[in-house]
């Protein structure tokens, strides 16, 4: 039986949310991808990555960029807090592919949708053994 992770509050600064949204809009109609770093459940920094697949419903973070960022994080004492990506034409809910390909169980899967009418549609999830757990997001100024 899968142990349910506690519902946690993940804190993301508003300027980083704005950068994620801008990244998603600039790469549309393809999905964007990136990392958010910090400590615990507190996001401190934004790291956009190139979607090597250049696909509208899938992403693959550029491996060399990802390795470089992970080295930088280790050097500055930060960790991956979240992996974000966009859903240009669908809601901010995980797809079967998202669930299958999320390989960092401690990192938040943050999805931002562009299929909205002027409102922010962004949700966070933890995945455990094929199960999806919605997480609470707090956007701070």
RAVEN-V685026 format. One line per field, one symbol per residue. psi: psi as a letter, one per 30 degrees, with the letter a starting at -180 (. if undefined). burial: # if it has 24 or more other C-alpha atoms within 12 Angstrom, else .. A space follows every 50 residues. Layout:
BEGIN
psi: ???
burial: ???
END
This chain:
BEGIN
psi: kkkklkjlkkkkkeeeeeeeeeeeeefkglklklkklbkbgjkelkjklk jffhlfglljkjeeeeeeeeeeeeeggllkelkllljegllhkkleeeee gjgiffkkjkkkkghliglkjklklkkjhflkjklkkkkl.
burial: .........####..##.###.###.##.#########..########## #....######....#..##..#....############..####..##. .#..#.########......########...####.#....
END
